[in-house]
Amino acid sequence: MAHDYARPFYNSAVWRKCSKGFMQSKNYICERCNDVATICHHKTYITPANINDPNITLNWNNLEALCQTCHNLEHHSGGIVREGLAFDSNGNLIQTAAPTQPPTD
């Protein structure tokens, strides 16, 4: 979900045109796992300080086609999801593997 300061940018015609063109150029293939890409991700995150810099916001060198899972891993890999759980392409929490058990001595 976009931050409040970024909503006008992400709703702009220039961003929609840029992201659509970029995603088409990548054939809607995730650049990390080769699944179906659904998100045009900024490698350098958008901040209030750079939101008006087209070299950050509209530069294809700063964009990456990602599937929902890889995008979730990018933004939520800091321990928000417990081991053995992940988000699927629809954003639903799913079990991926049995969590490892600590050794019992």
Order of alpha helices (4+ residues) and beta strands (2+ residues): alpha-alpha-beta-alpha-beta-alpha-beta-beta
